[in-house]
Amino acid sequence: MNLPVGLVALALGWPLLAESRNPGVQKIDLPGQALVFTGLICLITALIEGSSQGWTSPLILSLFIGSALLLAAFLLVEARVREPLLPLRLFGNRVFSVANVAGLIVGFALLGTVFFMTQYFQAVQGYTALESGLRTLPTTMGIFLVAPFAGLLAARLGPRLPIVLGALLAGSALFLLARLEPTSSYATLWWNLGMLGIGFGFMLSPLTAAVLSATPPTRAGLGSSMINTSRQVGSTLGVAVLGAFVLQQFTGNIASQLTQRGVPRSIGATIANKLAGAGAQASQVHLSGRLPLPHAALQQAFVDALHGSFLISGTALFAAALLVAFLLQQKQRSTSTSGEPADSHVTTVASAAQHIAAAVGAEER
């Protein structure tokens, strides 16, 4: 489904988008690329496989240690290489750093939530993949419709207000989703999902614009790729970290229910691990020809595990709101990290937001 969208973007972008180049770059930072790629692969793999392999298993510990060493080596290389993949001096700019941290939190909360809501609609409420996708449409449409408006708002007022407003809206929506039950009607959920999308829509354009305003014009491609990378890494961490959390909570919930039904603790733990490994499909797993817990009990155990993930994501967004409210500047008045006057390329964050708002809205759709 993404292929025709990509082809249209290519056809429109090729003749219309102005290229940005860094005339000083003469070679590619291959060591930096290799180190950050392998370091992130080790980290994400460890987070995803930790629950099934055991957090203290030799494999998982090796992956965590390898990730730490590789990413530390990446920072060391970037600090010393003449033409780094990621100039670390950019993080000396408060706008650049704060916006990227907030972007990571957005990715963490957004994809983690959509991932679990899709499982909820399919495995708990029994909808098809298409029906489940349609039920998450309010989140997608909220982002798509609000992102351009958020860019225009940032053009007038600066990025701080829309980002803070969006984080508070999205965080509040996630706290409301923590009341989710297996039998919740869609009438009680759709507006929460829409509120979530509106909140994220308010954040995306201004965050991208903030990063671009803090990046020299010759590094516009770097600034754009950096905020996208922050969101993508956050998305991957959202699925991995929240997935590990939900699996752990789900296992504990099942074990607790088995204990209440008189199953010995050690046996209950074994059964719980077996069932939880199937995730939201646990109610389809039969041991010794029968289901060890009622279907409704397994569904409730899974939904209860989701509550904690929503609370974690909501708290992270509230933290992002505080971070942006106190640390994100409204305007670049000082010189940029490259030594160029910031006003020479982007006078304000708002001017960047005005140009990219529609594009970000289309990207998130």
N, C-alpha and C positions, 0 to 999 in steps of 0.2 A: 504493500500500500504506500510505502514511502517513496518508491521509485519514481512514479509520475510527479510527485511533489518536488523531488530533487531535480528532475529534468526541467521542470518549469523554472525553478530557482536558478539553475545553470543558464537557461536560455535568457532569462531576464538579467541576471547578474553579469554575465560576460560582457555585454556591450555597455551597461549602464553604471556599474560600480567602479569607482576610481581605485586604482591600485595604490597601496602604500608600501614603501620599501625603505629599508635601512641601508643607505649607501656604504656604510662602514663595514658591513658584514662580508667576509670573504670566504668563510668556510662554515660547515655545519658542525655543531657541537655533538658529535657522535657519542663520546664517553658520557656526557650528561644525559642524553636520550636513553642510552642503554641502562644507566644506573637508576634513573627514576622509574623507568618501565619495569625493570625486574624488582625493584624495591616495592612498588605498589602491588605487583602481582603476588609477591610473598605475603604482604600484609593482608590483602583481600582474601587470599586463599586460606590463611590462618583463621581469619574471622569467620569465614563461611564453614570451614570444616572443623572448627574447634569443638562444637557441641557433639558431633558424632565421633570424632577421634579422641576427645578428651583434652581439656585445656592444658594439662601438664604432660601430655604425651610427647615423646621425643620429636615426632614430626612437627607438631604445632609449635613447640618451643623453638625448634630449629628455624621454622619459618618466621617467627616473631624476631628472633635474634638476627637472622639474615636480612629481614626488612629494615631493622634499625641500622645495621651496618651499611647496607646499600644506600639508604637515604642519607645517612651521615656522610658517606663518601660523595654522594651527589652534591650536597651543600658545599663540601670542601672543594670539589672540582669547579663548581660554579663561582666560588669566591676567587679562584686562581686563574681560570682559563681566560684567554684574551677576549673571546667572543662567546659568552655563555648562552646556553639555551634560555635560562631564566636569570637575568641580572638581579642579584639579591638586593642591590641598592634601591630598587623600586619599592621594596617593603619598608624603606625608611620614610616613605610618604604615607601619612596616616590614612588618607582617603583610600589609597590603593590597598593597604592592609585590611582595613575595616570592611571595605566592600567585598573583598575576596573571602574573608571569614564568614560574613553574612551570606554570601553566595553558597558557600559550602553547607551552611545550616539549611538554606532553602532546599538544596538538592537532597539533603539528608531527610528532611521532614516530608517533602513532596512525594518522592518515589517510594519511600517506606510506607506511607499512608496508602497510596494507590495500590501498591503491591498487596497489602493485607486486605483492603476493601474488595479487591477483585476475588481473592480467595474466599472472603466472607460471602459474597453474593453467589459464587459458584458452589462451594462445598457445603456451606451452612444453609443457605436459603434455596439451593437447588436450581439456580438459573443456568442457562447455557452461557458459553463464552461471549456470544454476541449480546445476549440480554444483560450480562454483567457489564460489558463494555459500555452499553447504552446507559446503564445506571450510574456510571462514573462520569457521564458527559457533563453534568453541572460543574465539576471541577475544571475540566478542560475548557469549557465555554467561558467560565469565569476568568481564566487566565487570558484566553484569546481576546475577549472583549474589553477587558480592563487595562491590559498592558499598554496599548496606544494612549489611552486617556491618562494613565499614570505618567507617561513620558511628557505629555502636555502639561500636567500638573507640576512636574519637576521643572519644566521650562519656566514656569512662573514663580514657583516658591522654593526651588532647590530640591534636592533628593531626600533630605532628612525626613520631612513630613510624610511623603507617600511610603517610604520604606518602613518607618515606625508604625504607621497606620496599618500597612499590609501585614507586618509581623504580628501585631496585636489581633487583627481579624483572624488570620490563619491559626494563631495559637489558641484563640478562644474557640474556634471551630473544632480543633482537635480535642480540647477539654470537653466540649459538648459530645463529641463522638465517643468519649469514654463511658457514656451511659448506654452504649450499644448492647442489644440483647439478641439472641438467636432468632427471635420472632418479631423484631422491630419492623414496623411497616415502612415502606419506602417514603410515605408521606412525611414521616418524622425525620428522614435522613437527607432527602434531596437538597433541602435548603442549607443543611450543614455542609454538604459537599460543595454547593455553590459558594457559600461563604468562604470556604477554604480556598477555592480557585480565585475568588476576588482578592483575597489577601495576598496570595502569591502573585497575582497579576499586578498589584500595586508595587511589589518589590522588584520585579525582574528588570523592567526598563531603567528605572533609576539606578539600580546597582550596576548595570552594564555601563551606563553613562558616567557614573562616578569613577569607575576604573579607567575608562577612556580619557576622562578629564585629567587624570593623574599620570597619564602615560605620554611621553613625547610623541609627536606626530610620526616620526620615523619608526616608532615601535607600536603603532596602532594595532597591527596584526597580533603582536605579542599581548597587548592589553586585552583584546577581544578573546584571544585563545585562553588567556589566564582565567578570566571570569567563567568561561565555559568549562575549563578544566576543573575549577573549584566546584562548580555545580555537579559535574559528572562524578568527581571523586566523592562528593557528599552523597550523591544518589547511590553509588556503590556501597559506601559505608552504611547508608541508611538501611539497605536491604540486608547487608551482612550483619551489622551490629544488632539492629532491631530483630532480624531473623533469629539470631542466636539467643536474644533475650526472650522472644516469644516461645521458642522451642524449650528453653529452660523452664519458663513459667508453665507452659502446657504440660510438660512432663511432671512437674510438681503438683499441678492441679489433678492430673489423672491419678498419681500415686496417692494423693490425699483422699480422693473419692474411693479408691480401692481399699485403703486402710479402714475407712468408715464402714465399709461393707464386710469387714472381717478378714480381708486378705492379709497374710503376714507381710511385714514391711519389705523384706528382701525380695519376696516374690512379686509384690506390688511394684517395686522399683524396676524389676526386669520387664514386667508387662508394660509399665508406663513408658519406658524407653522404646519398646517395640512399637507401641501405638503412636507416640509422639513423633517418631521418625517418619510417619506417613503424613505429618502435618494436618492440614484441614481435612484430609481424606481419611483420618483415623477411624471414622465410623464405618469404613468399608473393610477394615482389617479384622479378620476373625482368627482367633487362636483356639486350637483344639475343636474346630468346627462350630464355635459359638462366639458371640461378641461379649467380651468380659465386662463391659459396662453398657447401660442403655444408650441408644443413639442420642437421645436428648442430653444425657449427661456429658458425653464426649463433645457435643457441640457447645455446651455451656462452658466446659473446661477450655476450649479453644478461644471462645469469645472473651472469657475472663482474661486470658493471656494477652489478647489484643489491647485491653484497656491500658495496661502498663506502657505499651509501645506508643499509644496516642498521648499519654501523659508526658512521656520522655520527649517526644517531638514537640509538643506544645510548650513545654518548659524551655526547650532549646530556642524556639522562636521568640519567646518572651525575653530570653537572654540577648538574642540578636537585636530586639527592639531597644533594650537598654544600651547596648554597645553602640548602636548607630546614633541614638539620641544624644549620648554624651561625647562621642568621639568623632563622628563623621562631620567634616567641615561642609559648609554650604558653598564655599567658593574657594578656588585656588588663587591665593594672593601672592604666595611666595614663589620662588623659583622652583622648577621641577627638579627631580633627582638627576636629570641629565645635565643640569646647569642651564637649561633654556628657560626663559621666563614663561611661566605657565600661561599668562595672558596672551602670549604670542601664538599659541596653538589652540587652546580651549579656554575662553575667558571664564566660563562657569560650567559647572556640571550640567546646568540646565540646557545649555546650547547643545551639548552632546545628546541629551535625552530627547530633544526635539527631533533630531535627525534619525535616531534609531528606534523610536517607540514602535512604529508600525512593523519594523522588521523583527523585533523581539516577539511581538505578539504572534506574528506568523510562525516564527521558529517554535514557540512553545505549543502552538496548535499542532 
